[in-house]
Each structure stands twice: as C-alpha cells, then as structure tokens.
C-alpha cells in the first residue's frame, strides 16, 4: 500500500512543486530503494555531443524469469511451468532493472525446479531429444548440443562448451544411465548453465560482442526472449543502424512483441500493484481485468499503430472474459474481441480501465493517487518530497466527497501549492470506485462529479465535462508521448535513467517524434541510436 500523500508545510508554498517524490519501489518488499538521481526533465538540443552510457554492456546481467522462460520455450518448443520460478523484484514497475536481477537462493532453486520439471516432462513424453534420433553414445552429442545450445546460448556453443557437455553425457552413460535419461540430464545441465540464464557481455572480443550480444539486446527488448534464427543469421550486419531498424520492424510483426508491450503496461499502469491487493475480492478476476487493460494497450500500439498518447482516447475496450466484459459495462462482448464504446462519455481509453483505476487508486485518498499517476507517470512532472515535521492531517471532513476534500486541500496554506496543481487531474475519475466500478453516489452518500479542468504543457486551461473530455485533454498534451518514451528507453537499457543520459534521450526523442510518436517509432529510434550497441 502506498503511503498517504501528506500536506506540505507552509514554507514549501514559496518554492513550488519542482522536486521529486521518492516512493518505495512497488513489488517485492525486499526490492532495493530507487536511485536518488531522477530522469532529466528538460532535455538539451538533439545536436548535443555528450553521450551517456546508454545501453553500455554489463559483464553479467541475469535474464528476468519471464525472459528465461520465453527463451527456453522457444528453444525447446515446449513450455515450462512458470509457477516454479521465483517472483521477480520490481524497481518502480520494472522487472528488468539490472540492480534487482540478483542470483538469490530463491531464484537459483526456482530455476533448478523449473529445469527438472521440464526435462522430466520430456522424458515422460518420450522425446528428450526434441525430435532428433537418440544417441547411443557420444558420437552425435556435439551435433545435438549445437542444435539445442544455439538458441539457449543466443550464439553457437564454443568447441570447449560442446566438449564439456559431450563428456557429461558420456560419463552418465558410463555410469549406467540409458541414453534418453543421460540426454535429459545433460539438457538439464544446459538449462542451468550461466550461458543460458545470464547475458554475458563484453568478454569475448569486440566483434563477437557487437554482433551476437547486439542481436540478443534487440531480441530481448522487442520480443522478451532470445534472438530467433533469422536475427542470429543477420547478427554480423547489426553494426549498421539500417540493419537494426529492419530487424526491429520485423520482430515487431511477431506475436512475441505483444509480450513486451504487456510488460510495459504492467509496470507503467501500476497493474503490478494488484499482485498484493484483491480489489474485486477474487484474484482470478483481478488478473482478467489486468489482461483486459494490457489487451487495450496492445491493440492501440501494435495493431492500430497509434501514437503512444492514443491509449487515452481509445473508443473501444478488449475484455478477455465474460466477467471483465460486465465490469467494463459491455456485457455480452465476446472475450478477446473489441467492443466499441464510442458513444459513452464516461470512457477515457486506458484511463478508465478497472485494473488501472484499482492499481492507482489506493483504498484511501484514491483521487490523490490517481492524480499523481497522471502527473508523474503520464506527464513526467514532479512534486517535492514532504519535508521533516509535516503533518498527516487532511483538511476537511473524512465524510466529504473526494472533490470537496480536494478543494479543502487546495485552499489550505500548507497543502495548496502542490495539491491545487495535480489533484484536478483526477476530478473526472471521482465516480470510479476502488475496483473500477462506476458510482453515482460515493460510500458516504455524496453525489459524484465528472467535470474539471486540465492545464496543458503550454499553460492553456481546458475545461472538461466528463472522463472522455479528460482523456482527450491528456491525449492532446505534448508531454505524454515523450514521457512514455522514457519508460520504453528505460526498459531497453535495463536501468534507471540518469542526468548524464540527457543527450542520448534528446536524440532518441527527436527521431521518435520524426517517425510519428508510435510504439514502433520508439523502438526504431532506440535500436538505431548509437547507444544501443556500444563499441567500448
């Protein structure tokens, strides 16, 4: 549960809202604290020549559990049981932040259980050789290991690696194991090898690093799994930005690209918050609502090729189940299919998805939390850390409507400097309850309202009457596309953005805007920038 946003002392009024609120990371309780340096807000001219470290290689970077499972499934053609893998710690919604990807005992034991269950399933199915003829001895082990190891390693195995696994197979046979069992055990060892579970970057010479590690970076960024055969075959060409662009556009047309969009939506929209909450009282129902929100983002960004901001004015929903359709008030909509809500003024695209409303609206002061989501995660604005000695008392009565409580905060000398700025962003969402249900009357018997005002990047005030008007105002703001782009860059680089990244970000943003501000434009702008494949 996020902490209550507290009123600010009177002295803060003079300095305004120009700092950063540092929240505890969402996700696992033992996740590290977020870095103290935030992403640069005002970027330099794109002609700057002072690059940051960008996507510079790390010596060792663990695959996320999702990346590992997807890579193994693609290599073996058989899915494992993801429930055996340890839950991933998240850093501000990101599961692939390099600072959280530690080889904890829980992670290692989970990988061992996963590999054991998968190879046992192959043995039970009578196909531990994955459709190849079984080896009675070690003569065909090198060829089999080459076929299996290449997609798992994301590169062909070296002669020494092939020899090592061949010797393991021979030793198991010599100890009396049948060829099938020896092959399955050898495969299990391969699944647990560091070459499979880790991205080993920067230690094999420049040429190999740029070619094969570059292919892995592109694949994990665009599809969430290791490179396919086509990308590995083209690896040597990836020094050229044009080749990276062509491969990125190709990968975006594969079904696996939706996996990365789902992950982006999961963290950005605070859907990961629902891992610890059950707003509907049914965890399965919560996940159906999460999947419906992700399906809408996929539809807008991948299927329609819309601008990133277009998710706030989508005029359809994509319920994945009958229960989700009822909560979305389109009862009878076929699961997984779009249902138009173009005539419903209570809709604001992704903003009125029940899962987002639940994930951003804690059970106390939902208006504040939803407003802060829009202010920080959609517009990339910031408010200062409450200073020591601030009171947690809230102006107004706890039985007042959320709107009246907000107006009391805005009028309060200690709170108004910031709450008057961001609170109104969520005024149009007042009728939505904790789990996204529509309410004309709140729990205290107060009538809810949907009207409000929105102050855009140019300082122009837009009055709106309903959620649709709010969504249109947000979608028309110049800050939205650039703000979401930063999350996509952070996902690509696998780390928090720093002030030294300002030049790279400015150049990526310029190309992104030039290409149309779509998700595809973001991916292309990132992979073609020099920071994506480092040379030293």
N, C-alpha and C positions, 0 to 999 in steps of 0.2 A: 504494500500500500504506500503510495507516495505521501510524503509529509504534507501537511496543510501549508498553503502559501500564506505567509504571515504578513500583517500590516507593517509598513515601513515607518521608521521614526521620522519626526518632522524634519530633521536635518537633511534627510535624503531628498526632500522636495526640491531643494535648490540645485542638486546635481543631476536630477533627471534619471531616466532609465537607460543607462549605457554600459552596464556591466554584464556579467553572466551568472545565471543561477546554476550552481553545480548540484545536480541531484545524484543520489546514489544510483549506480547502474542497475537497470532492470534485469531480471533474470535470476540466475543463481545467487544465493545470499553471499557466497564467498568470492564473487567476482571482484577483480581489482577496482580501485577507485579510478574514475575517468581522469585523463590528463588535465593539468591546470591550464594549458595553453589551448585556447579555442581556435576554431577555423577563422581565417581572416574574413572580415565582413566587407571592407572596401578594397577591391582588387585594383592593381595597377593597370596601366595601359598594356594591351597584349604584346606590344613590341618590346617589352622588358626582356632582359637577357640574364637574369639572375635566378636560374632554376633551383628548386628544392631537390630533395632526394627522391621525390616521386615514387615510382614503383621499384626503387632500387632493391636488388636481391638481398635476401637474408640467407645466411648459411644453412639454416634449418627452419622450416616452417611446417607445422603439423597440418594435415588436412582436417577440415571440420568433419564431424561424424557424418553429416549429410554428403559431403564431397567424397568421403571414403566409400560409403555405401553405394553411391551412384557410380563411382569408378569401378568398383568390384562387380556390380551388376552388369555394367556394360561390357566388361572384360570376359565374364563367365557366362553371360546370357541367362543368369539365374539370380533372382533377388534373395537377399538375406533377410534376417529378422531384425529390423531397426530397433525394436524394443530392447534388445540385448545391449545396445550401445549406451554409454553414459550420456546423460543430458549435457548439453553444451552451455557453458557460461556465456553470457552476453554482455557486451560493453555498449551501453547506450543503444541497445537494439541490434547490434552487430554480433553475429556468431563467429565471424572470421577475423576478428581483431587479433593480430599476432601476439599481443600481450596476454591474451586469455588462453591461447592454444598450448597449454602445458600438458606434458605426459604424466598426468596424475595416476595414482594407483587405480582409481575408478575407471579412467579411460583405458588403461592397459588391460585390466581384467575384462572390460566390456568387449574390447577388440578380440581377446582370446576366446570368449564365449561365442562371439559372432562368427569367427573363423571356424571354430569347432562345429557349430551347428550347421554351417553351410557345407563343409566337407562331409559331415555325416549324412546330410540330405543327398549329396551327390552319390555317396556310396549306396544309400538306400534305393536311389533311383537307378542304380546300376550303370552310372555314367560319370565316374570320377575323371575320365579322360576327355570329357567335354566333346563327345562325338568322334574322337580320334581313336585309332586302333590302340589297344593297351600294349604296354611294353612288357615283355617277359624278362628283360634285363635292362641295362643302362644304355643300350645302343641307340634308342630313339629318344632318350630323355632330353638331349640337347635340343632337338627339333621341337619337342613338345613344350619345353620350358621357354623356348624362343617365342612360340605362338602365344603362350599364356602370359609370359612375363612382359612382353612389349606393351600391351595396353595397361597392365598394372603398374609397371615402372614409368610409363609415359615415354619410353625410349627402348631400343633394343638392349637386352642384357649384355653385359661385357662377357668376354671369354672366361674370366675368373668367376663371375657370378654363375654362368652356366655350368662350369665345372663343379662349383661348390654344391649346387642343388643336385647335380647328377651324382656326386659322391654320396649325398644324403640318401638318395633313392637306392643306390646300390647297397649302402650299409643296412638299410631297412630290409631289403630283400635278403641279404646275407644273414640277418637275424631271424629269418623265417616268415616275414610278412608276405602275403600274396601281393601280386603286382598292383591290384586295384587299391588295396589298403595302403601300400607303400606310396602309390601315386597320390592318394588323397592326403596322406600325412605330409608329403613333400609340398603339395599345394597349400596346405595349412601353414607351413613354414613360410611359404612365399607371401601369403596374405598378411602375415605378421612381420614381415621384413620391413625395416625402416624405409627402403626404397619405395614401398607401396604406401605406407601411411604418412610419409613426410615428403615435402618438396625440398630436395637437396639442391641448393642453388649456389652457383659461383665457385665451385671447386673442381670443375672438370675442364678448365680451359675456356677461353673466351668464345671460340667458335661454337663449341657444343652448347655452352650455356645460352648464348643468344638464340641458337636455333631451336633446341629441344625445350629448354626452360621457357623460352618465349611462347612456344606452342602450348605448353601447359598453362601459362598465365592466361593466355587468350581463352583457352577452353574452360578453365575454372571460372573465369569472370563471366563468360557469356552463357555457359551451359551448366555450370556447377558440377562438372565431372572432368575426368582426364580427356586428353585430345583423342579424336577418332582417327581412323586410318588415313583419311584424306588430309587432315591437318598435320599429322606426323610426316606424311609424304611431302608436304609443302613447307616443312619447318625451315629448310635452308633458305627459303625466299623471304622469310619474315623480317629481315632487316629492312626491307623496302616498305614504307607506310602503305603503299598501294596494295601490296600483298596482304598486309594485316587487315586492311579495310575489306578486301574481297572475302577473306576468311570470316571476318566478324559478321558481315552481312549474310554469308551462307549459314553460319551457325545460328543466327537469329531466326532463320526459317525452320529450324529443327524443333521438335516438341520439347526438347530439353531446355530451351531458352526460357520457357514458362516457369521452370523451377527457380531460376534466379529472380525473376520478377516476383514470384511468390515470396521469396526470402526478403527482398527489398520491402515489399508491402508489409510483411510480418513485423519487421522492426520499425519502419517509418510510422505506421499507423497504430503503434503500441498494441498490436494484436498479441505480442508475447506476454503482455500483462495478464491475459486471460489464462495463462498456464497456472497461475496461483489463485485465480478467482473463478467463481461459477455464478455469473450474474443471472443466468437463466435457471439455476438450480440443477442443471443437467450438463455435465462436462461434454457429452457427445453432441448435444445441441449447440453448446458454445463453439465447438470445432466446426460444425456445419455453418455457423454464421461467419466464422473466420474464413472458411473456404469460399463462401459466397463473396466476401469482400475481396479476397485475392482474385477470384474469377473476374470481378468487375475491372480491377486494375489490369489484368492480362488482356481483357477484351479491348480496353481503350488503348493501351500502349503497344500491344503486339498485333492484335487482329485488325484494329482500326488504324493503327499508325498515327494516333492523335498526339498532340503536344502533351507534355507531362502535366500541365495545368488542366487539361481537358477532363481529368478524372473528377473534377469538382462540378462539371456541368453535364455529365453523362445523363442521358434521359432514358436509361434502361437499367434493370437490375439483372443479376445472374444467380438466382437461388440454386443451391446444389441439392436441396432436399425439399420435401413437402413441408416440413416444419419451418425451414428457412423461408420458404415462399409465404407462409402465413405471417411470420414476423415482419417480412418485408411488405406485407399487405398486398400481395399479388397471389392470393390463394388460388390453387389450381394450375399455376405455372409449371410446365414440365421441368423437372430437375436438370440443371446444366444448360438450359436454354435461356436466351434473353427474353425479358418481358418489358415492354415499353411502359414508362411512367411519365411520358412527355407532358401529359395534362395535369400532373399532380404537383402543385406548387409547394408541397411540403417536402419535396426531394431536393437534395443538393449533391447529386452524384455520390462519390465515396464518402462525403462528409456525413451523410445520413444513413450510412450502413450501420446496422445494430452492433456489429463487432467493434467498429471504431468508436462508436458512442460509448460502449461499455469499457473499452480499453483506455479511453482518455477521460472518462467521467467517473472518478472515484465516488464511492457511496456518500462522501461528504464534500460539499462545495464542487459539484460537477461542472458548474459554469466556469469556475476558475481554471480547472484542469483542462477543459476543452478549449478555453481561450488561450491558455499557454501553449497547447499543442499547435494551434494555428499561428500564434505569434512567433514561436521558436522553430517549430519543425516544418512549417509551410512557408513562412515569410523570412526565416533566418534572422529575426530580430532578437534582442536580448534584454533582460532586466537584471538589476543588480542583486547580489547576494544580500539577504537581510543582515544588517549589522548586529553585533552583540547587544543584548539588552532589549531587543524588540519584543513586543507583546504578542501573544497569540489570540488575544481577544478580537472578536469580529464586531464591527459596528452593526447596529440594527438588531432586530429580534430573530432568533433562530426559526420562528414560525412564519416569518415573512417569505414572500416569494423570492426566488433567486434574483429576479430583476430588482426588486426593492432592496435586497441585501447588497447588490452590486452598486446601486445608486447611493446607498449609505456609505459604502467604502469610498466611492469617488468623491463624496462630499467631505470625507474625513481628512483632516490636515495631514495625518501621518501616512494614510494609505493612498490618497487620491492621485499622487504623482504618477504612479505606475498602473494602478487598477483602472483608472479612467482611460488609460491607453489600450490595454489589452482585454479587459472584461467585455466591452461591447462586441468584440469579435464573435462571441458565443451567444449573444442575445437571441439570435434566430433559432437556437437549438434548445431553448428552455422547455418546450413541450416534451422532449425526449427523456424518458426515464433512464435509470441506471443501465438496463439491459437493452436499450434502444426502442422500447415501446413508446407509442405516442400517447400523450396525456393532455386533455383539455384542462384538467384540474390537477394540481400537484398534491403531494401527500398531506399537506397542511390545509387543503381546501381552497388554495388560491388559484385564480384563473391564470393560465399560462399565456405568454405573448410570443410573437414571432418577428416583430419589427425591430429595426435597429439601424445603425449607421456603420459604414466601413470607410476608413481613411486609407487611401491607396498610397503607392510609393511617391507619387507626385504631390502629395498633400491635399488631394481632392477628396471631399467627403461624398460618399454615395449612400443615400438612404435606401433601405430595402424594407419590403413588407413581409417577407416570408423566407423560408430556407432556400427556395430556388433563387431568389434575389441575392441572398448571401453567397451562394455558390457561384453565381455569375460574377459577382463583385470580386471574389477571391480569384477566380479563373482569369479575370481581366487584369490582375496585378502583375507588374513586370518582375516582381521579386520571386514569384512562385517557381518558374522553370529553373532559374539559377540556383534557388535554394535546394530543390530536389536533386539537381545535378550534383551538388556537393555530396549528397548521400551516395550517389552512384559512383563518384570518384573514390570515396572512402571505401566502398565495397571492393572496387577494383584494386586498390592499393593495400587493403587489409590492415589499415591502421588509421588512427585519428589524424585529422588534418592539422597542420601547424602554420604559424605565421610565415615561415620560410617557403611554404608552398604557394604563396600568393601569385608569383609569376606563372608557374605552371597552370594554376587554376584559371588565371585570366586568359591564357592562350587556349586552354581546353574550352572554356566558356565561349570565346569568340567563334571557334569552329562549330560548336554546338548550336549557337544561335544562327549562324550562317546556314547550317544544314536543316533548320526548321524546328528546333527545340523539341523533337520527339525522343522517345526512348532509343530508337535506332541511331539518331543523331548523337545522343550522349555516348553510346557505346563506340561508335566510329570515332568521335572526337577523342576519346580516351585512348583507344588502342593505337591510333595513328600518331599520337603525341610522342615525342622522343622519350619522355619519362617512362613510357610503358615497357620499353626494352632498354635497360641501362647497358652502357658499354664499359663501365668500370665500377 
